């Protein structure tokens, strides 16, 4: 069944679940079930439950999008790897670290803006903003090694890959 048909099935099930008066509804999938929780208290309880994990989705998404083999993914699937990875990412994205990253990105955007002399015209304002923010975001994440800063054509390449990645994620959700 093509992806758009999955979307229609999911959309119909989601709309029926929204009309349900209860705090939780079951969305029947092709070969599994998904649960829609509408109660904030129940949602918090579900998030605190250690038996529920987003890790299988993360790993399947990463493997599919990056085209990695099972052999390559084996070390990442070892117990405790993703927990340590999440702790490291969380530690890097709080307080002073986050402030520094935001400052780098804003400085990159300011550099772009300050480079505009006189009259400024672009064919597409959307594409210019997308390119500027993508390059600035990658500079924030990659520092001086940002390949998009040195080769702006890579921005378009990235944006060609992203829609595919999103559809792959949707297919993974349906498969799991």
Backbone as ProteinMPNN parsed JSONL, in Angstrom:
{"seq_chain_A": "XXXXXXXXXXXXXXXXXXXXXXXXXXXXXXXXXXXXXXXXXXXXXXXXXXXXXXXXXXXXXXXXXXXXXXXXXXXXXXXXXXXXXXXXXXXXXXXXXXXXXXXXXXXXXXXXXXXXXXXXXXXXXXXXXXXXXXXXXXXXXXXXXXXXXXXXXXXXXXXXXXXXXXXXXXXXXXXX", "coords_chain_A": {"N_chain_A": [[0.849, -1.179, 0.0], [0.703, 2.186, -0.931], [2.386, 5.087, 0.529], [0.668, 7.349, 0.812], [-1.834, 6.187, 1.069], [-1.575, 4.901, 3.526], [-1.47, 7.179, 5.051], [-4.067, 8.171, 4.75], [-5.564, 6.125, 5.984], [-4.526, 6.278, 8.592], [-5.22, 8.927, 9.199], [-8.03, 8.797, 9.168], [-8.47, 6.992, 11.295], [-7.335, 8.48, 13.342], [-9.03, 10.738, 13.427], [-11.421, 9.484, 14.244], [-10.592, 8.656, 16.763], [-10.175, 11.111, 18.018], [-12.769, 11.925, 18.493], [-13.506, 10.291, 20.471], [-14.611, 9.981, 23.824], [-12.946, 9.267, 25.922], [-9.805, 9.266, 27.865], [-7.812, 8.025, 26.481], [-7.152, 6.464, 23.364], [-7.313, 3.823, 20.959], [-5.517, 3.41, 18.022], [-5.959, 1.56, 15.307], [-3.516, -0.066, 13.395], [-1.875, -1.302, 10.41], [-0.427, -3.711, 11.068], [-0.2, -3.491, 13.781], [-0.807, -1.586, 16.812], [-1.528, 1.773, 17.732], [-1.473, 4.197, 20.268], [-3.426, 6.911, 21.29], [-3.104, 9.441, 23.475], [-4.992, 11.619, 25.319], [-5.204, 12.831, 27.725], [-3.466, 14.955, 29.842], [-2.374, 14.161, 32.366], [-2.334, 11.362, 32.172], [-0.659, 11.126, 29.968], [1.777, 12.091, 31.029], [2.206, 10.095, 32.923], [2.587, 7.925, 31.215], [4.965, 8.756, 29.948], [6.717, 8.601, 32.088], [6.85, 5.906, 32.489], [9.007, 3.264, 32.386], [8.896, 1.124, 30.696], [8.017, 1.925, 28.249], [9.419, 3.025, 25.251], [11.148, 5.137, 23.017], [13.301, 4.437, 21.661], [13.495, 2.175, 19.776], [12.313, 3.337, 17.503], [14.027, 5.502, 16.999], [16.442, 4.177, 16.369], [15.711, 2.592, 14.135], [14.952, 4.618, 12.37], [17.379, 6.079, 12.087], [19.034, 4.087, 10.978], [17.722, 3.532, 8.557], [17.566, 6.043, 7.226], [20.259, 6.808, 7.085], [21.265, 4.696, 5.72], [22.543, 2.449, 6.868], [24.138, -0.655, 7.635], [23.061, -3.716, 9.305], [25.198, -4.738, 10.701], [26.788, -2.468, 11.133], [25.11, -1.042, 12.804], [25.045, -2.596, 15.065], [26.825, -2.06, 17.394], [25.582, 0.248, 18.386], [23.139, -0.634, 19.172], [23.609, -1.935, 21.515], [22.925, -2.498, 24.993], [22.406, 0.385, 26.97], [23.872, 2.175, 25.393], [22.37, 4.145, 23.917], [21.169, 5.493, 26.039], [23.391, 6.685, 27.304], [24.218, 8.273, 25.179], [22.016, 10.02, 24.927], [22.186, 11.349, 27.408], [24.634, 12.694, 27.092], [24.046, 14.394, 24.913], [21.954, 15.901, 26.03], [23.319, 17.173, 28.137], [24.978, 18.789, 26.655], [23.252, 20.612, 25.59], [22.189, 22.518, 27.325], [21.952, 25.382, 29.488], [24.904, 27.265, 29.606], [26.118, 26.101, 27.351], [24.028, 25.892, 25.48], [23.384, 28.594, 25.253], [25.758, 29.534, 24.092], [25.7, 28.157, 21.647], [23.382, 29.265, 20.483], [24.235, 31.916, 20.281], [26.309, 31.683, 18.406], [24.844, 30.902, 16.137], [23.113, 33.126, 15.795], [25.04, 35.108, 15.348], [26.067, 34.218, 12.917], [23.821, 34.6, 11.26], [23.626, 37.371, 11.52], [26.014, 38.112, 10.272], [25.459, 37.361, 7.62], [23.338, 39.173, 7.141], [24.594, 41.649, 7.552], [26.249, 41.651, 5.405], [24.797, 42.491, 3.287], [24.518, 44.888, 0.867], [23.27, 48.008, -0.098], [20.63, 47.803, -2.422], [18.704, 44.909, -2.146], [17.904, 41.969, -3.684], [16.202, 38.939, -4.235], [15.473, 35.852, -5.899], [13.737, 34.122, -4.651], [12.44, 34.651, -1.603], [11.857, 32.823, 0.395], [13.611, 30.636, -0.236], [16.052, 31.916, 0.122], [15.996, 32.594, 2.868], [15.777, 30.003, 3.896], [18.228, 28.882, 3.06], [20.052, 30.606, 4.345], [19.427, 30.21, 7.104], [19.823, 27.449, 7.298], [22.576, 27.194, 6.72], [23.603, 28.743, 8.831], [22.689, 27.248, 11.036], [24.07, 24.848, 10.617], [26.669, 25.818, 10.907], [26.579, 26.453, 13.579], [26.394, 23.888, 14.653], [28.583, 22.484, 13.517], [30.757, 24.148, 13.556], [33.786, 25.689, 12.436], [34.186, 23.845, 10.506], [32.091, 23.6, 8.792], [30.691, 22.347, 5.99], [28.769, 23.458, 4.325], [29.098, 26.132, 4.382], [31.306, 26.502, 2.882], [30.611, 25.354, 0.487], [27.915, 26.25, -0.909], [26.033, 24.869, -2.489], [25.506, 22.516, -1.251], [23.486, 22.963, 0.545], [21.069, 22.853, -0.887], [21.232, 20.175, -1.605], [20.981, 18.933, 0.888], [18.35, 19.652, 1.509], [17.055, 18.213, -0.426], [17.284, 15.655, 0.513], [15.964, 15.664, 2.992], [12.995, 15.565, 2.743], [12.695, 12.903, 1.885], [13.727, 11.59, 4.091], [11.78, 12.184, 5.989], [9.526, 10.853, 4.915], [10.528, 8.264, 5.061], [10.625, 7.986, 7.811], [7.9, 8.021, 8.425], [7.108, 5.652, 7.154], [8.533, 3.85, 8.717], [7.273, 4.129, 11.202], [4.806, 3.055, 10.566], [5.525, 0.453, 9.876], [6.594, -0.509, 12.29]], "CA_chain_A": [[0.0, 0.0, 0.0], [1.532, 3.402, -0.975], [2.427, 5.91, 1.737], [-0.477, 8.248, 0.953], [-2.964, 5.4, 1.558], [-1.345, 4.767, 4.954], [-1.831, 8.462, 5.655], [-5.521, 8.263, 4.796], [-6.025, 5.193, 7.008], [-4.147, 6.846, 9.878], [-6.011, 10.143, 9.398], [-9.384, 8.382, 9.511], [-8.428, 6.426, 12.652], [-7.042, 9.592, 14.253], [-10.255, 11.545, 13.567], [-12.351, 8.724, 15.074], [-10.071, 8.661, 18.134], [-10.395, 12.442, 18.592], [-14.164, 12.027, 18.912], [-13.682, 9.401, 21.619], [-14.675, 10.783, 25.049], [-11.996, 8.793, 26.925], [-8.484, 9.892, 27.91], [-6.886, 7.278, 25.622], [-7.837, 5.771, 22.269], [-6.475, 2.924, 20.186], [-5.533, 3.616, 16.577], [-5.523, 0.312, 14.685], [-2.609, 0.081, 12.269], [-1.884, -2.485, 9.553], [-0.006, -4.894, 11.81], [0.091, -3.084, 15.154], [-1.73, -0.592, 17.354], [-0.928, 2.986, 18.257], [-2.377, 4.744, 21.272], [-3.513, 8.363, 21.345], [-3.407, 9.831, 24.85], [-5.464, 13.005, 25.319], [-5.17, 13.335, 29.094], [-2.095, 15.335, 30.232], [-1.903, 13.349, 33.498], [-2.046, 10.032, 31.653], [0.518, 11.252, 29.11], [2.936, 12.168, 31.927], [2.385, 8.761, 33.483], [3.167, 7.098, 30.148], [6.356, 9.168, 29.752], [7.516, 8.132, 33.227], [6.907, 4.458, 32.45], [10.285, 2.823, 31.801], [8.652, 0.08, 29.708], [7.782, 2.582, 26.967], [10.679, 3.553, 24.75], [11.187, 5.662, 21.659], [14.577, 3.975, 21.112], [13.378, 1.404, 18.528], [12.022, 4.253, 16.398], [15.26, 6.243, 16.728], [17.419, 3.309, 15.718], [15.211, 2.243, 12.802], [15.026, 5.832, 11.556], [18.785, 6.363, 11.78], [19.548, 3.066, 10.072], [17.114, 3.659, 7.23], [17.925, 7.318, 6.606], [21.695, 6.831, 6.809], [21.605, 3.542, 4.905], [23.527, 1.667, 7.604], [23.896, -2.096, 7.703], [22.818, -4.259, 10.642], [26.515, -4.872, 11.333], [27.196, -1.139, 11.58], [24.213, -0.627, 13.885], [25.155, -3.504, 16.216], [27.329, -1.415, 18.622], [24.626, 1.253, 18.844], [22.011, -1.353, 19.777], [23.996, -2.517, 22.807], [22.24, -1.855, 26.132], [23.053, 1.523, 27.612], [24.508, 3.113, 24.461], [21.501, 5.281, 23.624], [20.998, 6.259, 27.277], [24.583, 7.517, 27.439], [24.178, 9.257, 24.096], [21.016, 11.036, 25.292], [22.73, 12.156, 28.51], [25.668, 13.574, 26.539], [23.378, 15.424, 24.114], [21.232, 16.779, 26.952], [24.309, 18.004, 28.849], [25.536, 19.763, 25.711], [22.218, 21.534, 25.113], [21.586, 23.287, 28.414], [22.665, 26.49, 30.117], [25.929, 28.01, 28.867], [26.34, 25.471, 26.046], [22.931, 26.3, 24.605], [23.558, 30.032, 25.02], [26.862, 29.686, 23.15], [25.238, 27.706, 20.332], [22.467, 30.284, 19.967], [25.035, 33.09, 19.925], [27.002, 31.376, 17.14], [23.861, 30.941, 15.049], [22.685, 34.511, 15.585], [26.169, 35.826, 14.729], [26.107, 33.819, 11.504], [22.728, 35.306, 10.576], [24.01, 38.79, 11.486], [27.051, 38.251, 9.245], [24.737, 37.365, 6.341], [22.573, 40.411, 7.016], [25.527, 42.771, 7.433], [26.884, 41.578, 4.087], [23.885, 43.029, 2.275], [24.807, 46.289, 0.549], [22.32, 48.679, -0.988], [19.39, 47.115, -2.761], [18.833, 43.458, -2.027], [16.836, 41.249, -4.37], [16.383, 37.5, -4.387], [14.398, 35.24, -6.681], [12.788, 33.531, -3.722], [12.761, 34.998, -0.223], [11.825, 31.575, 1.153], [14.857, 29.884, -0.455], [17.167, 32.664, 0.721], [15.912, 32.407, 4.316], [16.098, 28.596, 4.149], [19.668, 28.712, 2.881], [20.737, 31.353, 5.411], [19.24, 29.544, 8.393], [20.469, 26.125, 7.242], [24.019, 27.397, 6.841], [23.872, 29.208, 10.19], [22.477, 26.115, 11.936], [25.191, 23.918, 10.452], [27.844, 26.454, 11.516], [26.406, 26.295, 15.02], [26.647, 22.495, 15.009], [29.847, 21.966, 13.005], [31.84, 25.116, 13.735], [34.505, 26.146, 11.232], [34.229, 22.737, 9.54], [30.793, 23.55, 8.127], [30.882, 22.248, 4.535], [27.787, 24.28, 3.611], [29.628, 27.493, 4.304], [32.315, 26.489, 1.82], [29.962, 24.916, -0.749], [26.488, 26.515, -0.705], [25.168, 23.932, -3.214], [25.164, 21.426, -0.336], [22.219, 23.28, 1.22], [20.009, 22.274, -1.716], [21.344, 18.716, -1.495], [20.398, 18.558, 2.181], [16.902, 19.793, 1.443], [16.539, 17.134, -1.28], [17.296, 14.445, 1.33], [15.05, 15.771, 4.131], [11.649, 15.005, 2.532], [12.82, 11.448, 1.854], [13.908, 11.147, 5.475], [10.482, 12.289, 6.669], [8.688, 9.75, 4.446], [11.088, 7.039, 5.628], [10.193, 7.93, 9.208], [6.487, 7.637, 8.421], [7.048, 4.223, 6.823], [9.036, 3.104, 9.878], [6.201, 4.128, 12.204], [3.763, 2.131, 10.123], [6.095, -0.882, 9.927], [6.722, -0.928, 13.681]], "C_chain_A": [[0.897, 1.245, 0.0], [1.386, 4.247, 0.29], [1.19, 6.779, 1.904], [-1.715, 7.483, 1.431], [-2.831, 5.141, 3.052], [-1.785, 6.042, 5.662], [-3.337, 8.595, 5.776], [-6.094, 7.346, 5.876], [-5.741, 5.769, 8.393], [-5.006, 8.064, 10.189], [-7.439, 9.786, 9.819], [-9.433, 7.836, 10.943], [-8.191, 7.529, 13.682], [-8.29, 10.435, 14.482], [-11.298, 10.82, 14.408], [-11.906, 8.743, 16.54], [-10.281, 10.017, 18.801], [-11.811, 12.6, 19.13], [-14.449, 11.162, 20.136], [-13.673, 10.222, 22.906], [-13.614, 10.398, 26.085], [-10.647, 9.482, 26.85], [-7.454, 9.194, 27.029], [-7.703, 6.555, 24.563], [-6.822, 4.912, 21.528], [-6.639, 3.248, 18.715], [-5.056, 2.316, 15.942], [-4.649, 0.602, 13.463], [-2.659, -1.215, 11.469], [-1.537, -3.744, 10.348], [0.349, -4.565, 13.264], [-1.002, -2.132, 15.63], [-0.924, 0.606, 17.834], [-1.962, 3.581, 19.216], [-2.276, 6.266, 21.275], [-3.965, 8.733, 22.749], [-3.774, 11.307, 24.854], [-5.451, 13.632, 26.711], [-3.729, 13.691, 29.472], [-1.54, 14.477, 31.374], [-1.53, 11.945, 33.039], [-0.812, 10.054, 30.747], [1.785, 11.314, 29.958], [3.247, 10.814, 32.532], [3.028, 7.834, 32.454], [4.635, 7.459, 29.925], [7.259, 8.673, 30.873], [7.696, 6.619, 33.216], [8.173, 4.008, 31.711], [10.098, 1.73, 30.755], [8.386, 0.657, 28.317], [9.077, 3.229, 26.497], [10.534, 4.021, 23.304], [12.425, 5.129, 20.924], [14.439, 3.121, 19.845], [13.106, 2.284, 17.31], [13.279, 5.029, 15.996], [16.237, 5.404, 15.921], [16.985, 2.935, 14.306], [15.301, 3.434, 11.864], [16.462, 6.119, 11.133], [19.332, 5.355, 10.776], [19.008, 3.258, 8.663], [17.564, 4.934, 6.517], [19.403, 7.35, 6.211], [22.152, 5.649, 5.97], [22.649, 2.643, 5.557], [23.143, 0.195, 7.652], [23.598, -2.515, 9.142], [24.129, -4.372, 11.408], [27.006, -3.529, 11.881], [26.375, -0.686, 12.787], [24.39, -1.449, 15.161], [25.73, -2.836, 17.468], [26.346, -0.406, 19.223], [23.449, 0.586, 19.56], [22.365, -1.986, 21.127], [23.309, -1.764, 23.943], [23.076, -0.716, 26.72], [23.658, 2.538, 26.66], [23.644, 4.352, 24.254], [21.254, 6.135, 24.866], [22.174, 7.193, 27.509], [24.636, 8.61, 26.393], [23.206, 10.389, 24.441], [21.522, 11.932, 26.422], [23.769, 13.142, 28.003], [25.047, 14.713, 25.735], [22.653, 16.408, 25.026], [22.199, 17.711, 27.681], [24.869, 19.096, 27.942], [24.523, 20.819, 25.291], [21.506, 22.277, 26.232], [22.525, 24.413, 28.835], [23.657, 27.175, 29.178], [26.175, 27.423, 27.471], [25.272, 25.907, 25.04], [23.043, 27.785, 24.268], [24.657, 30.271, 23.97], [26.446, 29.262, 21.739], [24.299, 28.727, 19.697], [23.228, 31.529, 19.519], [25.765, 32.873, 18.604], [26.024, 31.48, 15.976], [23.42, 32.373, 14.754], [23.794, 35.355, 14.964], [26.304, 35.481, 13.257], [25.028, 34.555, 10.704], [23.069, 36.792, 10.46], [25.075, 39.037, 10.423], [26.426, 38.266, 7.856], [24.05, 38.707, 6.122], [23.478, 41.623, 6.829], [26.239, 42.791, 6.085], [26.02, 42.125, 2.966], [24.179, 44.512, 2.089], [23.731, 46.83, -0.382], [21.036, 47.9, -1.179], [19.632, 45.616, -2.75], [17.639, 42.8, -2.691], [17.201, 39.78, -4.455], [15.224, 36.962, -5.218], [13.313, 34.677, -5.772], [13.234, 33.856, -2.299], [12.801, 33.736, 0.649], [13.142, 30.812, 1.007], [16.058, 30.6, 0.154], [17.167, 32.486, 2.243], [16.284, 30.968, 4.674], [17.595, 28.353, 4.069], [20.449, 29.388, 4.006], [20.627, 30.633, 6.745], [19.855, 28.151, 8.417], [21.963, 26.253, 7.422], [24.391, 27.832, 8.253], [23.712, 28.071, 11.202], [23.633, 25.128, 11.835], [26.486, 24.506, 11.004], [27.785, 26.326, 13.03], [26.784, 24.875, 15.441], [28.046, 22.013, 14.644], [31.025, 22.913, 13.16], [32.489, 25.498, 12.412], [34.585, 25.062, 10.165], [32.916, 22.581, 8.775], [30.985, 23.491, 6.614], [29.916, 23.128, 3.751], [28.245, 25.72, 3.482], [30.627, 27.607, 3.149], [31.73, 26.072, 0.468], [28.45, 25.067, -0.589], [25.555, 25.555, -1.46], [24.758, 22.754, -2.324], [23.861, 21.686, 0.413], [21.063, 22.672, 0.436], [20.034, 20.754, -1.644], [20.723, 18.225, -0.196], [18.877, 18.591, 2.112], [16.269, 18.821, 0.455], [16.414, 15.846, -0.478], [16.232, 14.497, 2.417], [13.639, 15.236, 3.865], [11.66, 13.483, 2.488], [12.949, 10.9, 3.261], [12.581, 11.176, 6.222], [9.564, 11.157, 6.233], [9.205, 8.412, 4.965], [10.65, 6.879, 7.071], [8.735, 7.492, 9.292], [6.343, 6.159, 8.118], [7.526, 3.368, 7.992], [7.957, 3.025, 10.948], [5.127, 3.116, 11.838], [4.258, 0.695, 10.213], [6.193, -1.389, 11.357], [5.356, -1.025, 14.296]], "O_chain_A": [[1.775, 1.352, 0.856], [0.4, 4.138, 1.019], [0.702, 6.937, 3.023], [-2.559, 8.054, 2.122], [-3.826, 5.153, 3.777], [-2.394, 5.996, 6.731], [-3.838, 9.08, 6.791], [-7.005, 7.74, 6.605], [-6.609, 5.752, 9.265], [-5.472, 8.22, 11.317], [-7.992, 10.407, 10.727], [-10.332, 8.179, 11.71], [-8.777, 7.512, 14.764], [-8.579, 10.809, 15.618], [-11.993, 11.452, 15.203], [-12.735, 8.835, 17.446], [-10.535, 10.083, 20.004], [-12.034, 13.319, 20.103], [-15.502, 11.284, 20.762], [-12.808, 11.082, 23.07], [-13.406, 11.143, 27.042], [-10.365, 10.2, 25.89], [-6.348, 9.702, 26.844], [-8.811, 6.09, 24.831], [-5.634, 5.23, 21.476], [-7.759, 3.349, 18.213], [-3.871, 1.993, 16.024], [-5.005, 1.414, 12.61], [-3.408, -2.129, 11.817], [-2.273, -4.73, 10.304], [1.117, -5.29, 13.896], [-1.992, -1.906, 14.935], [0.214, 0.469, 18.283], [-3.169, 3.476, 18.993], [-1.182, 6.831, 21.265], [-5.07, 8.386, 23.167], [-2.977, 12.152, 24.447], [-5.664, 14.836, 26.852], [-2.855, 12.826, 29.43], [-0.367, 14.105, 31.353], [-0.516, 11.399, 33.475], [-0.015, 9.116, 30.756], [2.771, 10.653, 29.634], [4.411, 10.427, 32.644], [3.913, 7.047, 32.79], [5.465, 6.57, 29.734], [8.428, 8.362, 30.643], [8.603, 6.103, 33.869], [8.37, 4.344, 30.543], [11.026, 1.43, 30.005], [8.517, -0.05, 27.318], [9.752, 3.907, 27.271], [9.879, 3.375, 22.486], [12.58, 5.339, 19.721], [15.209, 3.325, 18.906], [13.606, 2.014, 16.218], [13.563, 5.196, 14.81], [16.789, 5.86, 14.919], [17.797, 2.959, 13.381], [15.679, 3.288, 10.702], [16.73, 6.372, 9.959], [20.02, 5.733, 9.827], [19.752, 3.157, 7.688], [17.904, 4.899, 5.334], [19.759, 7.852, 5.145], [23.308, 5.601, 5.551], [23.54, 2.132, 4.878], [21.962, -0.15, 7.703], [23.851, -1.76, 10.081], [24.174, -4.134, 12.615], [27.574, -3.471, 12.971], [26.896, -0.023, 13.683], [23.93, -1.038, 16.227], [25.164, -3.029, 18.544], [26.296, -0.236, 20.441], [22.84, 1.181, 20.449], [21.486, -2.52, 21.804], [23.129, -0.548, 23.872], [24.282, -0.846, 26.932], [23.936, 3.665, 27.07], [24.122, 5.477, 24.396], [21.142, 7.357, 24.767], [21.987, 8.356, 27.868], [25.047, 9.735, 26.676], [23.526, 11.565, 24.271], [21.308, 13.144, 26.393], [23.791, 14.296, 28.43], [25.468, 15.864, 25.856], [22.73, 17.618, 24.817], [21.927, 18.903, 27.824], [25.194, 20.191, 28.401], [24.901, 21.826, 24.692], [20.334, 22.628, 26.093], [23.726, 24.384, 28.567], [23.289, 27.613, 28.088], [26.414, 28.166, 26.519], [25.579, 26.246, 23.897], [22.82, 28.184, 23.125], [24.502, 31.103, 23.076], [26.791, 29.921, 20.758], [24.41, 29.02, 18.507], [22.9, 32.126, 18.493], [25.832, 33.78, 17.774], [26.339, 32.077, 14.947], [23.36, 32.781, 13.594], [23.518, 36.226, 14.139], [26.618, 36.345, 12.438], [25.288, 35.065, 9.614], [22.827, 37.405, 9.42], [25.042, 40.063, 9.743], [26.803, 39.076, 7.009], [24.164, 39.305, 5.053], [23.169, 42.518, 6.043], [26.768, 43.823, 5.671], [26.464, 42.213, 1.821], [24.098, 45.295, 3.036], [23.338, 46.168, -1.342], [20.437, 47.405, -0.224], [20.63, 45.124, -3.276], [16.495, 43.043, -2.308], [18.35, 39.42, -4.712], [14.136, 37.538, -5.238], [12.124, 34.746, -6.085], [14.28, 33.389, -1.847], [13.657, 33.597, 1.521], [13.727, 30.388, 2.003], [16.98, 29.953, 0.649], [18.219, 32.254, 2.84], [17.017, 30.734, 5.635], [18.162, 27.682, 4.932], [21.391, 28.813, 4.552], [21.627, 30.463, 7.442], [20.358, 27.718, 9.454], [22.561, 25.503, 8.193], [25.376, 27.352, 8.814], [24.516, 27.948, 12.126], [24.118, 24.628, 12.849], [27.322, 23.764, 11.52], [28.805, 26.117, 13.687], [27.425, 24.685, 16.475], [28.637, 21.219, 15.376], [32.169, 22.525, 12.922], [31.812, 25.615, 11.39], [35.007, 25.331, 9.04], [32.667, 21.534, 8.178], [31.4, 24.48, 6.011], [30.217, 23.509, 2.62], [27.824, 26.437, 2.575], [30.77, 28.66, 2.528], [32.291, 26.401, -0.578], [27.774, 24.123, -0.179], [24.384, 25.442, -1.096], [23.774, 22.073, -2.611], [23.204, 20.748, 0.864], [20.177, 22.048, 1.018], [18.983, 20.114, -1.624], [20.019, 17.215, -0.182], [18.2, 17.681, 2.593], [15.055, 18.622, 0.493], [15.535, 15.03, -0.754], [15.645, 13.464, 2.739], [13.119, 14.502, 4.705], [10.74, 12.84, 2.994], [12.356, 9.873, 3.592], [12.296, 10.274, 7.01], [8.891, 10.555, 7.069], [8.414, 7.522, 5.276], [10.339, 5.772, 7.511], [8.38, 6.676, 10.143], [5.541, 5.475, 8.754], [6.989, 2.286, 8.234], [7.747, 1.965, 11.538], [4.606, 2.407, 12.699], [3.495, -0.196, 10.588], [5.913, -2.558, 11.622], [5.23, -1.365, 15.472]]}, "name": "protein", "num_of_chains": 1, "seq": "XXXXXXXXXXXXXXXXXXXXXXXXXXXXXXXXXXXXXXXXXXXXXXXXXXXXXXXXXXXXXXXXXXXXXXXXXXXXXXXXXXXXXXXXXXXXXXXXXXXXXXXXXXXXXXXXXXXXXXXXXXXXXXXXXXXXXXXXXXXXXXXXXXXXXXXXXXXXXXXXXXXXXXXXXXXXXXXX"}
